[in-house]
Amino acid sequence: MAIAMTVHGVAHAELADEAEQVSPADADDTGEIVVTAEKRETTLQKAPLAITALSPAALDQSNINQLIDMNGFVPGLTVANSGSFVRVVSIRGIGYEASDNLSAQPGTSFHVDGVYIASPYALQQDFLDLQRLEVLRGPQGTVFGQAATGGILNAITVKPTTTGVEGSGEVELGNYNFVRATGTLNVPISDTLAIRGAIQRYKRDGYAQQTGLGAPYGLDDADRISGKATLLWTPTDNFSAQLTAQYFEADEHGAAQKNVNDPDPDPRRISQDYPNQYRLKFFLTYADLRYDFGFATLKSLTSYQRTRNYNQIDVDRLDYKTLGYYDNQPYWNNSVNAISQEFNLSSNGNSRLSYILGAYFLYQKLGQDILEYVGTDQNPTYNLTLPLTFANFPYNLNYALNSSQKRYSYAGFAQAKYELTDRVSATLGLRYNHDKFDSSNSTLFNIYAPTVYASTSENALTGKAEVDFQVTNANMLYASVSRGFKPGGVSNNSTPLLVPLTYESEKVWAYELGSKNRFFGGKATLNAAAFFYDYRNLQYQMEDPVPYQGGVANVPKTRIWGAEAEGSLQVTPSLTFDGNVTYLDGELIGDYITLDPSRAHQATLDAAALGFGPFDAYTINLRATQVRNTNGNKPPKLPKWQGTIGATHTLQLGSFGSLRTHAEVIYRGKFQYRIFNDGARDIVPHYTQVNANITLKPANSRFTLALTATNLLDEDGIASRYSNPFGSFTTSDMYIPPRQVIGSIKYEF
């Protein structure tokens, strides 16, 4: 019997002896993979939307530890870095173009067991104890709500079981002094109560060296710990209560961001002379209560999360010898606290009408504190005494921000699917959203201007209409139109000249045609979709003529279109090919005049050469003239072509066991990093990456041995490019990890 599963974004057939890679909860009685999709269980091939489910085996064999490692494995998905501590996740070109402003929400939302992770910094956590990772593409504005205009990623974790004691232990070793140890343990306490725990320790030397400090200082290092504990209580057949708590902490030197003007040609050597530091603490706890009434199941999902992010950054990304000055941030701290509550009622059974309806509440408290020092002295100090006055103002203090914000979100939603005939079904969903945002921003400790208070409040209606036609039991066509919404907010500035203090919400109408197919008795699959997005008020980081007063603004109109396909072919019982390909294109529509930070920065330098300071009227006026029209520009994070092709072979070794080999080639095309399309500065070039994995499963053994090699050809591919929008405007590249070779041994009981 073959089991259909998704590996690297492609549903394909695995041999029966590989079935242990899929949790039994992932497959129904026919061997189809069960996915949560729109908060209702269905099978992967019957879900009338573009969805990919990645198994833990697929993640492990390609050394995917975090979201940043997922480029190429899911159609339309691009993950990049903004600065050194924010993940920008884009699906089909919709992502997070205002990631430097804590008030702005991502366009692609990340969930853990259905809980929305409010902090974008928490997207740097490692995956732990996953059952599968689901990626839903296209606006999910009905059942998931705001901040899901591009789609969602939902990490489904393994649940406790009362069937017996079970667990695993795994140790992995590799180059760069890579060490990762992972352990899981499930313990039944009684027939109705069970607890499951997981812990992971991950440590590795840096891929790059910061060379301006004298002593070796590794960047792109790893020093992380993750933990999770889940308690499941099922006192009756129709009631269950699950309580989960998880924790993640990273204490590292931070990402390697190489200035494009770095005189050292080696991409893994960074000419910086101020030590970068990065620390993240994330805690999440949630309670999942369910009661089955027979005709429907009532669910309550309550969560609390707390994120703390501490950073120390060499802003200029170069050394004093090269520049003749320094620009450093010894303090950039971010905090996010969030509470959420959802109630939903979903129908049970196999009647022609199925539905889900619910209510949702989210409260967020956000904080951001920044200190930046700039000067030309070779041995600077970073002293600050509060309260700050003109009398004790530090000679090199360039910028300070203290921002405090609160967001209140309320929503009610309903979605129903009705089988018009045995083969034709229609789905209709609506969601009402209310969002209120309060903000206070203080710059330079209110010496030059008082704290600025501002608020936004808005309502939005989102939804979905979809029709699907089951042509045969193995072939389906669907067409959908959906509307997504991402709320506006208040910029983290105080006295801008042109940048609006508040910005508008994003809205998108998405149109999609798709097909899901199985052929040759399930030995081949082919899923495809074509889509068109009419996007309004794209939020992006805008520069202001007054230095350090940039904020979020809106590009009025954007259009994105494309097509994607993913499929697999089981050539023989032991050989399977799989792959995916995505084509994307788009355009910023209409005249929109905005200040280009690169040109504004050059104007500041030109004014300085004439003896004018950054806040002099001459400099501000000169900066104000450096505008560009974005009409016809390409939307950012939109590679025209990307995809993966892989092959998996299983060799039976008789009584010794089986040997599974997998190889894959990943291509990520070039794209524009910002809306300005500022020549070579904004073009992130294409790259190709080759990975391989060998897994040995001895017969009648609880052990599994594996050897993984990622970036086998040691390609120096540029994963992302970042141009600092806050005054300094340094542009730097972040490279994909170099060649890694990792061996592992795993014991399961």
Sequence and secondary structure as in RCSB ss.txt:
>XXXX:A:sequence
MAIAMTVHGVAHAELADEAEQVSPADADDTGEIVVTAEKRETTLQKAPLAITALSPAALDQSNINQLIDMNGFVP
GLTVANSGSFVRVVSIRGIGYEASDNLSAQPGTSFHVDGVYIASPYALQQDFLDLQRLEVLRGPQGTVFGQAATG
GILNAITVKPTTTGVEGSGEVELGNYNFVRATGTLNVPISDTLAIRGAIQRYKRDGYAQQTGLGAPYGLDDADRI
SGKATLLWTPTDNFSAQLTAQYFEADEHGAAQKNVNDPDPDPRRISQDYPNQYRLKFFLTYADLRYDFGFATLKS
LTSYQRTRNYNQIDVDRLDYKTLGYYDNQPYWNNSVNAISQEFNLSSNGNSRLSYILGAYFLYQKLGQDILEYVG
TDQNPTYNLTLPLTFANFPYNLNYALNSSQKRYSYAGFAQAKYELTDRVSATLGLRYNHDKFDSSNSTLFNIYAP
TVYASTSENALTGKAEVDFQVTNANMLYASVSRGFKPGGVSNNSTPLLVPLTYESEKVWAYELGSKNRFFGGKAT
LNAAAFFYDYRNLQYQMEDPVPYQGGVANVPKTRIWGAEAEGSLQVTPSLTFDGNVTYLDGELIGDYITLDPSRA
HQATLDAAALGFGPFDAYTINLRATQVRNTNGNKPPKLPKWQGTIGATHTLQLGSFGSLRTHAEVIYRGKFQYRI
FNDGARDIVPHYTQVNANITLKPANSRFTLALTATNLLDEDGIASRYSNPFGSFTTSDMYIPPRQVIGSIKYEF
>XXXX:A:secstr
  EEEEETTEEEEE GGGGGGS GGGB TTS BEE TTTS EETTT SS EEEE HHHHHHTT  SGGGGTTTST
TEEEEEETTTEEEEEETTBS TTTTSTTS  SEEEEETTEE   GGGGGS   SEEEEEEEES  TTTT TT SS
EEEEEEE    SS  EEEEEEEEETTTEEEEEEEEEEE SSSEEEEEEEEEEEE  SEEE TTSS  EES EEEE
EEEEEEEEEEETTEEEEEEEEEEEEEE     EETT S   TTEE   S  EEEEEEEEEEEEEEEE SSEEEEE
EEEEEEEEEEEEEETT S HHHHSSEEEEEEEEEEEEEEEEEEEEEE SS SEEEEEEEEEEEEEEEEEEEEEEE
S SS      SS  SSS  TTEEEEEEEEEEEEEEEEEEEEEEESSSSEEEEEEEEEEEEEEEEEEEEGGGSSS 
 EEEEEEEEEEEEEEEEEEEEETTEEEEEEEEEEEE  EE S SS SSS SEE  EEEEEEEEEEEEEEGGGTEE
EEEEEEEEEEEEEEEEE  SSTT  EEEEEEEEEEEEEEEEEEEEEETTEEEEEEEEEEEEEE S  EEE HHHH
HHHHHHHHHTT  TTSHHHHHHHHT EEE TT   SS  SEEEEEEEEEEEE GGGEEEEEEEEEEEE  EESST
T  GGGGEE  EEEEEEEEEEEETT SEEEEEEEESTT    EEEEEE  SSS  EEEEE    EEEEEEEEE 
